[in-house]
């Protein structure tokens, strides 16, 4: 019996457990998923929980049991992963040792507030993060009590999971306080190490203009040194500081320590990944996808979805004795909530930044690229059911309207011309 081992039961690991269990002969292959968690989290919902928006209020609104989305022929092991012995092709866990013929790393990443001086001690006092479920719910309670003062969002450093989430949070905060009739009493500031609102220039300009219209201050190029919750300030290494009454923090994001300890990482817990094949750069029989790769694209659920198609194809090719295909282009696709029942949509890859236009079809869309619309908002709202019922089960891969590689169809490429 040959063995396929998938470490991680998040988006990427769950999709591949479903698709590969259908493609492999389970009389010849044993497919096992290992993860310490028992809940699958719908992480796009975390952005709404602090504001109780659109039906997102409680833990149950963003969680399902992990096993609900895994196929019957796949083994699920709840255990901590202690070491990946790639030379011996086995994984040591709290539940025992598991050997493999092929290994998929889909272990995600996590926030590390301890990496910033004073931030961990500030958490739960007047600093919170919506990058965890518990943090989102704690921030919900804090914001409900806020009647005036200053809400500051700080991104500690890049890379982070879902790089559009911080600007989404700020836009939704503007909407939330407007709904409560106290927006004129709340100052909102977005503090970032980036040069603007986002990592890509055209999108950064578009999002920055929306922030300006909403009277949201953007403080760029802020290299955080530490947080002082008693003085309610965020300090930078150059001596600058920003005050707050409530701090919404995006702490440093790190990959799993076990990846580095197993000799597979880049020093920050992210696996050394070939950006085209998604195979580990230094070790055979290991593929990587999702947030624990170190490829230069967004750490987002859409990316894990697109990467899953490439990983599935390349593992099956190698099992058949063929070479993997170097074809992943870093495709990422994200709705960005801007409040008041509107959203933007961006679609980009390693080489091409977000462009204006329509998606997925030219002219008819129905979604607008790099532009606010109500249809984009309803697209984001509808994605939850698609995620639970189609994406995780692996029934979206191969959809011609959502190709794993970015399409230029519907995009205005004239905007690529130099200004």
VOPAGU-2260 file (C-alpha; in pm, 1 decimal, decimal comma):
REM VOPAGU-2260
SITE   aa  ch    i         X         Y         Z
SITE  UNK   A    0       0,0       0,0       0,0
SITE  UNK   A    1     143,1     336,1    -105,1
SITE  UNK   A    2      95,0     633,0     122,4
SITE  UNK   A    3       0,9     994,6      59,4
SITE  UNK   A    4      31,8    1213,9     367,5
SITE  UNK   A    5    -126,0    1560,8     384,8
SITE  UNK   A    6     -17,0    1782,4     672,6
SITE  UNK   A    7    -286,2    2041,3     738,5
SITE  UNK   A    8    -665,6    2030,4     707,5
SITE  UNK   A    9    -718,0    2390,9     602,5
SITE  UNK   A   10    -828,5    2507,3     259,6
SITE  UNK   A   11    -546,2    2359,1      51,3
SITE  UNK   A   12    -515,5    2033,4     242,7
SITE  UNK   A   13    -889,5    1969,3     236,5
SITE  UNK   A   14    -922,1    2038,1    -137,1
SITE  UNK   A   15    -637,5    1797,2    -216,8
SITE  UNK   A   16    -769,2    1528,4      17,9
SITE  UNK   A   17   -1090,7    1537,5    -184,6
SITE  UNK   A   18    -949,1    1563,7    -535,8
SITE  UNK   A   19    -661,9    1317,5    -495,7
SITE  UNK   A   20    -876,9    1057,8    -318,1
SITE  UNK   A   21   -1097,9    1060,0    -628,9
SITE  UNK   A   22    -803,0    1032,0    -868,9
SITE  UNK   A   23    -600,6     768,0    -684,3
SITE  UNK   A   24    -701,5     403,9    -651,4
SITE  UNK   A   25    -773,0     376,6    -278,4
SITE  UNK   A   26    -716,1       1,4    -297,9
SITE  UNK   A   27    -352,6      87,7    -367,5
SITE  UNK   A   28    -319,9     418,9    -187,5
SITE  UNK   A   29    -365,9     515,1     175,7
SITE  UNK   A   30    -450,3     887,4     208,7
SITE  UNK   A   31    -407,7    1042,2     554,6
SITE  UNK   A   32    -459,0    1400,8     674,1
SITE  UNK   A   33    -290,5    1513,1     997,4
SITE  UNK   A   34    -383,7    1830,9    1184,9
SITE  UNK   A   35    -418,0    1924,9    1551,3
SITE  UNK   A   36    -739,8    2121,0    1493,1
SITE  UNK   A   37   -1092,7    1981,5    1496,3
SITE  UNK   A   38   -1262,6    2293,7    1357,7
SITE  UNK   A   39   -1235,2    2418,3    1001,2
SITE  UNK   A   40   -1239,0    2799,0    1005,0
SITE  UNK   A   41   -1396,6    3015,0     736,9
SITE  UNK   A   42   -1134,7    3284,8     770,2
SITE  UNK   A   43   -1290,2    3541,6     529,8
SITE  UNK   A   44   -1563,0    3577,9     793,0
SITE  UNK   A   45   -1317,6    3702,6    1056,7
SITE  UNK   A   46   -1325,4    4050,1     899,0
SITE  UNK   A   47   -1699,0    4085,8     970,3
SITE  UNK   A   48   -1712,4    3944,2    1324,3
SITE  UNK   A   49   -1576,5    4254,6    1503,3
SITE  UNK   A   50   -1863,3    4457,8    1356,1
SITE  UNK   A   51   -2142,0    4195,2    1367,3
SITE  UNK   A   52   -2199,2    4256,2     997,1
SITE  UNK   A   53   -2391,4    4048,6     742,2
SITE  UNK   A   54   -2484,4    3768,5     981,7
SITE  UNK   A   55   -2134,9    3714,3    1123,6
SITE  UNK   A   56   -2170,1    3737,9    1501,9
SITE  UNK   A   57   -2057,3    3417,5    1671,4
SITE  UNK   A   58   -1806,7    3135,8    1648,8
SITE  UNK   A   59   -2065,4    2909,2    1487,4
SITE  UNK   A   60   -2094,9    3149,2    1192,5
SITE  UNK   A   61   -1740,1    3068,8    1074,3
SITE  UNK   A   62   -1674,9    2710,4    1184,3
SITE  UNK   A   63   -1752,4    2356,9    1074,1
SITE  UNK   A   64   -1609,7    2028,0    1201,4
SITE  UNK   A   65   -1297,3    1940,2    1002,4
SITE  UNK   A   66   -1422,9    1588,6     928,4
SITE  UNK   A   67   -1741,0    1719,9     762,9
SITE  UNK   A   68   -1541,0    1825,4     458,0
SITE  UNK   A   69   -1310,4    1524,3     425,0
SITE  UNK   A   70   -1411,2    1224,3     212,9
SITE  UNK   A   71   -1495,1     893,0     372,3
SITE  UNK   A   72   -1197,8     709,2     226,2
SITE  UNK   A   73    -944,0     943,5     385,9
SITE  UNK   A   74    -796,8     892,6     733,3
SITE  UNK   A   75    -802,7    1193,5     967,0
SITE  UNK   A   76    -554,7    1206,5    1253,1
SITE  UNK   A   77    -578,5    1476,7    1520,1
SITE  UNK   A   78    -222,2    1527,1    1637,4
SITE  UNK   A   79      61,5    1774,6    1678,2
SITE  UNK   A   80     331,7    1743,5    1414,0
SITE  UNK   A   81     669,9    1721,1    1582,2
SITE  UNK   A   82     922,5    1647,7    1307,7
SITE  UNK   A   83     930,2    1582,7     934,0
SITE  UNK   A   84    1204,8    1332,0     858,7
SITE  UNK   A   85    1232,8    1383,5     484,1
SITE  UNK   A   86    1536,6    1156,8     453,8
SITE  UNK   A   87    1346,4     868,6     612,8
SITE  UNK   A   88    1016,1     977,9     451,9
SITE  UNK   A   89     823,6     977,4     777,7
SITE  UNK   A   90     651,2    1227,9    1005,6
SITE  UNK   A   91     669,5    1216,0    1383,5
SITE  UNK   A   92     350,7    1326,3    1562,7
SITE  UNK   A   93     195,5    1315,6    1908,7
SITE  UNK   A   94     -12,5    1021,7    1780,9
SITE  UNK   A   95     279,1     820,7    1644,8
SITE  UNK   A   96     500,7     801,4    1337,2
SITE  UNK   A   97     355,1     806,0     985,1
SITE  UNK   A   98     553,7     707,6     677,9
SITE  UNK   A   99     481,8     839,6     330,1
SITE  UNK   A  100     561,6     800,2     -37,2
SITE  UNK   A  101     439,6    1153,4    -113,3
SITE  UNK   A  102     398,8    1439,3     131,3
SITE  UNK   A  103     193,7    1758,9      96,6
SITE  UNK   A  104     265,7    2050,3     328,7
SITE  UNK   A  105     -44,9    2263,9     387,6
SITE  UNK   A  106      20,3    2382,0     741,6
SITE  UNK   A  107     -69,0    2748,7     701,4
SITE  UNK   A  108      81,6    3029,3     907,8
SITE  UNK   A  109       7,2    3197,7    1239,2
SITE  UNK   A  110      29,9    3536,5    1408,1
SITE  UNK   A  111     327,7    3597,8    1636,2
SITE  UNK   A  112     264,5    3904,5    1856,9
SITE  UNK   A  113     561,4    3805,2    2071,1
SITE  UNK   A  114     786,1    3922,6    1785,6
SITE  UNK   A  115     698,0    4288,4    1860,9
SITE  UNK   A  116     804,5    4445,7    2188,5
SITE  UNK   A  117     505,1    4500,6    2414,4
SITE  UNK   A  118     244,4    4370,9    2170,0
SITE  UNK   A  119     175,4    4036,0    2333,9
SITE  UNK   A  120     129,0    4207,5    2672,4
SITE  UNK   A  121    -111,5    4456,9    2511,2
SITE  UNK   A  122    -338,8    4192,7    2361,1
SITE  UNK   A  123    -680,7    4185,4    2523,0
SITE  UNK   A  124    -622,8    4515,2    2706,7
SITE  UNK   A  125    -650,5    4776,2    2433,2
SITE  UNK   A  126    -490,3    4586,3    2145,8
SITE  UNK   A  127    -662,6    4310,4    1950,4
SITE  UNK   A  128    -617,2    4114,4    1630,8
SITE  UNK   A  129    -888,5    4001,9    1390,7
SITE  UNK   A  130    -644,7    3750,3    1239,5
SITE  UNK   A  131    -761,8    3487,3    1488,1
SITE  UNK   A  132   -1116,4    3381,9    1571,7
SITE  UNK   A  133   -1070,8    3453,9    1940,6
SITE  UNK   A  134    -919,0    3792,5    1861,4
SITE  UNK   A  135   -1206,7    3887,4    1631,0
SITE  UNK   A  136   -1462,6    3807,7    1899,6
SITE  UNK   A  137   -1266,9    4000,1    2165,3
SITE  UNK   A  138   -1240,0    4299,8    1931,8
SITE  UNK   A  139   -1615,2    4280,7    1876,2
SITE  UNK   A  140   -1674,7    4343,5    2247,1
SITE  UNK   A  141   -1422,4    4628,2    2258,7
SITE  UNK   A  142   -1569,4    4809,1    1959,1
SITE  UNK   A  143   -1921,9    4781,7    2096,3
SITE  UNK   A  144   -1808,6    4988,1    2395,1
SITE  UNK   A  145   -1630,6    5250,8    2184,6
SITE  UNK   A  146   -1822,1    5578,8    2167,8
SITE  UNK   A  147   -1538,3    5817,2    2078,4
SITE  UNK   A  148   -1161,8    5824,9    2037,1
SITE  UNK   A  149    -912,0    5678,7    1794,3
SITE  UNK   A  150    -905,6    5341,6    1622,1
SITE  UNK   A  151    -561,8    5263,5    1482,1
SITE  UNK   A  152    -478,5    4967,5    1263,7
SITE  UNK   A  153    -115,1    4864,6    1239,4
SITE  UNK   A  154      47,4    4607,7    1012,7
SITE  UNK   A  155     368,3    4503,8    1186,3
SITE  UNK   A  156     550,0    4360,1     886,3
SITE  UNK   A  157     506,7    4171,8     561,8
SITE  UNK   A  158     426,2    3909,4     446,7
SITE  UNK   A  159      86,3    3857,2     605,9
SITE  UNK   A  160    -208,9    3632,9     539,6
SITE  UNK   A  161    -465,8    3803,8     314,1
SITE  UNK   A  162    -290,1    4138,9     255,9
SITE  UNK   A  163    -619,6    4310,7     163,0
SITE  UNK   A  164    -780,8    4230,2     499,4
SITE  UNK   A  165    -631,4    4528,3     688,1
SITE  UNK   A  166    -767,3    4789,5     446,3
SITE  UNK   A  167   -1099,3    4600,5     439,1
SITE  UNK   A  168   -1113,6    4622,2     817,0
SITE  UNK   A  169   -1059,6    4997,0     811,3
SITE  UNK   A  170   -1328,0    5049,4     545,3
SITE  UNK   A  171   -1574,1    4836,5     741,5
SITE  UNK   A  172   -1489,9    5028,5    1059,8
SITE  UNK   A  173   -1589,2    5348,3     879,0
SITE  UNK   A  174   -1919,1    5184,6     780,4
SITE  UNK   A  175   -1976,7    5042,8    1129,9
SITE  UNK   A  176   -1929,8    5371,7    1310,5
SITE  UNK   A  177   -2137,3    5551,6    1046,3
SITE  UNK   A  178   -2423,0    5305,9    1107,0
SITE  UNK   A  179   -2397,7    5378,5    1478,0
SITE  UNK   A  180   -2411,5    5753,8    1411,6
SITE  UNK   A  181   -2077,7    5826,9    1581,4
SITE  UNK   A  182   -1834,2    5834,5    1286,7
SITE  UNK   A  183   -1766,1    6205,3    1349,3
SITE  UNK   A  184   -1643,4    6113,3    1699,2
SITE  UNK   A  185   -1404,9    5839,3    1583,4
SITE  UNK   A  186   -1064,3    5903,2    1425,9
SITE  UNK   A  187    -936,8    5618,4    1208,5
SITE  UNK   A  188    -573,2    5570,5    1107,1
SITE  UNK   A  189    -414,0    5298,1     893,0
SITE  UNK   A  190     -45,9    5247,9     982,5
SITE  UNK   A  191     155,1    5030,3     748,4
SITE  UNK   A  192     515,5    4938,3     661,6
SITE  UNK   A  193     415,9    4960,6     294,0
SITE  UNK   A  194     441,1    5270,9      77,5
SITE  UNK   A  195      60,7    5284,9      54,8
SITE  UNK   A  196    -263,7    5098,8     114,9
SITE  UNK   A  197    -160,2    4779,3     -69,1
SITE  UNK   A  198     136,0    4593,9    -212,0
SITE  UNK   A  199      52,3    4667,9    -579,5
SITE  UNK   A  200      73,6    5028,6    -709,8
SITE  UNK   A  201    -252,3    5057,5    -907,9
SITE  UNK   A  202    -457,0    4889,8    -636,2
SITE  UNK   A  203    -282,0    5098,2    -372,2
SITE  UNK   A  204    -381,0    5419,2    -550,9
SITE  UNK   A  205    -744,5    5308,6    -589,6
SITE  UNK   A  206    -772,6    5198,3    -226,4
SITE  UNK   A  207    -590,2    5507,6    -106,1
SITE  UNK   A  208    -842,5    5730,4    -285,5
SITE  UNK   A  209   -1131,2    5547,6    -116,1
SITE  UNK   A  210    -960,0    5594,9     220,3
SITE  UNK   A  211    -919,9    5967,5     149,0
SITE  UNK   A  212   -1290,8    5999,6      68,7
SITE  UNK   A  213   -1376,4    5826,0     395,0
SITE  UNK   A  214   -1147,6    6055,2     596,0
SITE  UNK   A  215    -915,2    5768,7     690,1
SITE  UNK   A  216    -553,6    5869,0     744,0
SITE  UNK   A  217    -288,1    5641,5     592,7
SITE  UNK   A  218      56,1    5648,9     755,2
SITE  UNK   A  219     301,4    5463,8     526,8
SITE  UNK   A  220     657,6    5332,8     573,5
SITE  UNK   A  221     607,9    5276,4     946,6
SITE  UNK   A  222     868,8    5033,8    1082,9
SITE  UNK   A  223     723,4    4925,0    1415,6
SITE  UNK   A  224     952,6    4904,7    1717,4
SITE  UNK   A  225     698,8    4830,3    1986,9
SITE  UNK   A  226     361,7    4890,4    2152,0
SITE  UNK   A  227     304,8    5061,7    2488,0
SITE  UNK   A  228     -48,0    4978,3    2601,7
SITE  UNK   A  229     -23,6    5202,6    2909,3
SITE  UNK   A  230      59,2    5511,9    2703,7
SITE  UNK   A  231    -156,2    5385,3    2415,1
SITE  UNK   A  232     109,6    5438,5    2149,8
SITE  UNK   A  233     269,3    5241,9    1869,4
SITE  UNK   A  234     635,6    5333,8    1828,5
SITE  UNK   A  235     857,7    5316,2    1520,5
SITE  UNK   A  236    1233,1    5262,2    1507,0
SITE  UNK   A  237    1285,1    5613,2    1365,3
SITE  UNK   A  238    1125,2    5772,2    1670,1
SITE  UNK   A  239     780,7    5832,7    1521,6
SITE  UNK   A  240     476,4    5724,4    1720,0
SITE  UNK   A  241     102,3    5687,9    1662,3
SITE  UNK   A  242    -156,3    5710,6    1936,9
SITE  UNK   A  243    -461,6    5489,3    1977,1
SITE  UNK   A  244    -753,5    5413,0    2203,0
SITE  UNK   A  245    -812,0    5074,7    2039,4
SITE  UNK   A  246    -535,3    4911,7    1838,7
SITE  UNK   A  247    -633,3    4661,6    1570,5
SITE  UNK   A  248    -304,5    4481,3    1520,1
SITE  UNK   A  249    -185,0    4261,9    1238,6
SITE  UNK   A  250     113,3    4099,1    1413,8
SITE  UNK   A  251     401,0    3935,6    1226,6
SITE  UNK   A  252     291,2    3619,8    1046,0
SITE  UNK   A  253     518,8    3316,4    1068,4
SITE  UNK   A  254     506,7    2968,3     923,9
SITE  UNK   A  255     512,3    2656,3    1143,0
SITE  UNK   A  256     831,5    2613,9    1343,7
SITE  UNK   A  257     837,3    2244,0    1256,3
SITE  UNK   A  258     911,5    2331,6     893,1
SITE  UNK   A  259    1232,7    2511,2     992,4
SITE  UNK   A  260    1324,4    2250,1    1253,0
SITE  UNK   A  261    1290,0    1981,2     986,7
SITE  UNK   A  262    1530,0    2159,6     751,3
SITE  UNK   A  263    1259,2    2251,5     502,2
SITE  UNK   A  264    1211,2    2622,6     573,8
SITE  UNK   A  265    1346,4    2967,5     501,8
SITE  UNK   A  266    1402,5    3067,9     865,9
SITE  UNK   A  267    1053,6    3216,7     907,9
SITE  UNK   A  268     870,5    2883,6     897,5
SITE  UNK   A  269     782,3    2902,8     528,3
SITE  UNK   A  270     876,2    2604,2     314,9
SITE  UNK   A  271    1124,9    2658,8      32,4
SITE  UNK   A  272     891,1    2621,1    -264,0
SITE  UNK   A  273     947,8    2628,9    -638,1
SITE  UNK   A  274     716,6    2909,6    -748,7
SITE  UNK   A  275     620,2    2738,0   -1075,4
SITE  UNK   A  276     587,8    2367,6    -985,2
SITE  UNK   A  277     509,3    2413,9    -610,6
SITE  UNK   A  278     746,9    2129,5    -532,8
SITE  UNK   A  279     988,9    2172,0    -245,3
SITE  UNK   A  280    1308,9    2323,7    -381,2
SITE  UNK   A  281    1549,8    2086,2    -209,8
SITE  UNK   A  282    1362,3    1764,8    -130,6
SITE  UNK   A  283    1192,9    1513,1    -359,2
SITE  UNK   A  284     843,3    1377,4    -296,3
SITE  UNK   A  285     722,7    1690,9    -113,1
SITE  UNK   A  286     480,6    1951,1    -249,6
SITE  UNK   A  287     371,1    2270,2     -76,2
SITE  UNK   A  288      65,5    2494,8    -103,7
SITE  UNK   A  289    -122,2    2763,9      82,9
SITE  UNK   A  290       8,0    3001,7     344,2
SITE  UNK   A  291     314,8    2793,5     434,7
SITE  UNK   A  292     482,1    2838,4      95,4
SITE  UNK   A  293     739,2    3111,7      42,4
SITE  UNK   A  294     629,6    3192,5    -313,4
SITE  UNK   A  295     594,0    3566,5    -391,8
SITE  UNK   A  296     216,0    3591,4    -408,8
SITE  UNK   A  297     -64,6    3656,9    -159,2
SITE  UNK   A  298    -127,4    3418,2     127,3
SITE  UNK   A  299    -498,8    3379,8      57,9
SITE  UNK   A  300    -764,2    3112,7      16,8
SITE  UNK   A  301    -797,0    3182,7    -355,5
SITE  UNK   A  302    -425,7    3115,7    -397,6
SITE  UNK   A  303    -451,3    2785,6    -209,7
SITE  UNK   A  304    -741,2    2691,5    -438,5
SITE  UNK   A  305    -542,2    2769,7    -755,0
SITE  UNK   A  306    -228,1    2605,1    -617,7
SITE  UNK   A  307    -423,3    2288,5    -538,3
SITE  UNK   A  308    -488,0    2234,7    -909,1
SITE  UNK   A  309    -115,5    2257,5    -986,1
SITE  UNK   A  310     -12,2    2032,4    -696,5
SITE  UNK   A  311    -273,7    1771,4    -788,6
SITE  UNK   A  312    -161,5    1762,9   -1150,9
SITE  UNK   A  313     209,3    1747,2   -1069,5
SITE  UNK   A  314     181,7    1474,6    -804,9
SITE  UNK   A  315     -21,8    1259,3   -1043,3
SITE  UNK   A  316     231,8    1323,1   -1319,4
SITE  UNK   A  317     521,6    1219,3   -1096,8
SITE  UNK   A  318     337,3     907,2    -980,4
SITE  UNK   A  319     305,1     818,3   -1349,6
SITE  UNK   A  320     678,0     874,8   -1401,3
SITE  UNK   A  321     646,3    1212,6   -1575,8
SITE  UNK   A  322     812,5    1543,1   -1500,3
SITE  UNK   A  323     612,7    1808,8   -1310,8
SITE  UNK   A  324     489,9    2102,9   -1515,9
SITE  UNK   A  325     623,9    2446,8   -1421,8
SITE  UNK   A  326     307,4    2645,2   -1486,8
SITE  UNK   A  327     179,7    2821,4   -1172,3
SITE  UNK   A  328     181,7    3198,8   -1223,0
SITE  UNK   A  329      94,9    3316,8    -870,3
SITE  UNK   A  330    -271,2    3380,3    -952,2
SITE  UNK   A  331    -463,4    3555,8    -674,7
SITE  UNK   A  332    -822,9    3677,6    -673,0
SITE  UNK   A  333    -974,5    3880,7    -387,5
SITE  UNK   A  334   -1292,8    4071,6    -311,3
SITE  UNK   A  335   -1225,9    4380,3     -97,9
SITE  UNK   A  336   -1518,4    4505,5     109,8
SITE  UNK   A  337   -1536,1    4885,2     114,9
SITE  UNK   A  338   -1847,7    4924,8     329,9
SITE  UNK   A  339   -2203,1    5039,8     256,6
SITE  UNK   A  340   -2274,5    4713,4      67,9
SITE  UNK   A  341   -2000,0    4770,3    -187,1
SITE  UNK   A  342   -1674,5    4591,2    -268,2
SITE  UNK   A  343   -1389,2    4586,9    -515,8
SITE  UNK   A  344   -1238,6    4284,6    -689,6
SITE  UNK   A  345    -874,1    4239,1    -777,7
SITE  UNK   A  346    -720,4    3964,9    -993,0
SITE  UNK   A  347    -342,7    3943,8   -1040,8
SITE  UNK   A  348     -36,9    3716,9   -1049,8
SITE  UNK   A  349     340,2    3719,5    -999,5
SITE  UNK   A  350     405,7    3953,9   -1291,2
SITE  UNK   A  351      84,4    4150,9   -1348,0
SITE  UNK   A  352     -66,1    4384,0   -1091,0
SITE  UNK   A  353    -443,8    4426,5   -1052,1
SITE  UNK   A  354    -596,5    4589,1   -1360,5
SITE  UNK   A  355    -932,8    4755,3   -1422,7
SITE  UNK   A  356   -1193,8    4576,4   -1631,9
SITE  UNK   A  357   -1460,0    4309,2   -1583,2
SITE  UNK   A  358   -1448,7    3954,2   -1445,6
SITE  UNK   A  359   -1472,1    3677,6   -1545,5
SITE  UNK   A  360   -1617,6    3772,1   -1885,2
SITE  UNK   A  361   -1531,6    4074,8   -2100,3
SITE  UNK   A  362   -1781,4    4363,3   -2088,7
SITE  UNK   A  363   -2060,9    4163,0   -1920,5
SITE  UNK   A  364   -1859,7    4071,6   -1609,3
SITE  UNK   A  365   -2069,8    4059,2   -1399,1
SITE  UNK   A  366   -1799,9    4172,6   -1154,2
SITE  UNK   A  367   -1600,5    4495,9   -1182,2
SITE  UNK   A  368   -1223,6    4489,9   -1140,4
SITE  UNK   A  369   -1052,3    4755,9    -928,9
SITE  UNK   A  370   -1383,1    4940,8    -889,9
SITE  UNK   A  371   -1649,8    4949,6    -618,9
SITE  UNK   A  372   -1984,2    4787,1    -695,8
SITE  UNK   A  373   -2277,4    4626,7    -516,8
SITE  UNK   A  374   -2241,2    4313,6    -730,6
SITE  UNK   A  375   -1886,9    4268,6    -600,5
SITE  UNK   A  376   -2023,6    4287,1    -246,7
SITE  UNK   A  377   -2283,9    4020,8    -319,2
SITE  UNK   A  378   -2011,8    3812,0    -480,8
SITE  UNK   A  379   -1822,3    3818,7    -152,9
SITE  UNK   A  380   -2136,7    3741,5      45,4
SITE  UNK   A  381   -2215,9    3443,8    -177,9
SITE  UNK   A  382   -1866,7    3301,3    -155,4
SITE  UNK   A  383   -1929,1    3149,8     188,9
SITE  UNK   A  384   -2169,9    2890,9      50,7
SITE  UNK   A  385   -1940,8    2824,9    -246,3
SITE  UNK   A  386   -1652,1    2769,9      -4,8
SITE  UNK   A  387   -1832,5    2521,9     218,4
SITE  UNK   A  388   -2017,9    2332,1     -55,7
SITE  UNK   A  389   -1802,0    2344,5    -368,6
SITE  UNK   A  390   -1449,1    2467,1    -312,3
SITE  UNK   A  391   -1346,5    2244,0     -21,2
SITE  UNK   A  392   -1493,1    1935,6    -185,6
SITE  UNK   A  393   -1279,5    2002,8    -491,9
SITE  UNK   A  394   -1561,3    2071,9    -734,3
SITE  UNK   A  395   -1428,9    2410,8    -848,3
SITE  UNK   A  396   -1087,1    2307,0    -986,0
SITE  UNK   A  397   -1109,3    2298,4   -1365,2
SITE  UNK   A  398   -1385,4    2561,1   -1377,9
SITE  UNK   A  399   -1313,3    2758,8   -1698,6
SITE  UNK   A  400   -1430,2    3082,1   -1531,4
SITE  UNK   A  401   -1182,4    3036,9   -1244,3
SITE  UNK   A  402    -862,3    2910,6   -1407,3
SITE  UNK   A  403    -561,9    2832,6   -1189,4
SITE  UNK   A  404    -355,8    3075,8   -1397,7
SITE  UNK   A  405    -463,3    3435,7   -1444,5
SITE  UNK   A  406    -653,4    3524,7   -1760,3
SITE  UNK   A  407    -629,9    3864,7   -1930,5
SITE  UNK   A  408    -986,9    3825,8   -2055,2
SITE  UNK   A  409   -1189,3    4134,2   -1960,5
SITE  UNK   A  410    -886,7    4327,1   -1832,4
SITE  UNK   A  411    -788,6    4672,2   -1955,4
SITE  UNK   A  412    -425,6    4611,5   -2044,2
SITE  UNK   A  413    -386,5    4969,7   -2167,6
SITE  UNK   A  414    -354,5    5069,9   -1802,1
SITE  UNK   A  415     -20,2    4885,4   -1799,3
SITE  UNK   A  416     127,5    5161,3   -2015,9
SITE  UNK   A  417     380,1    5380,4   -1830,6
SITE  UNK   A  418     240,0    5704,7   -1695,3
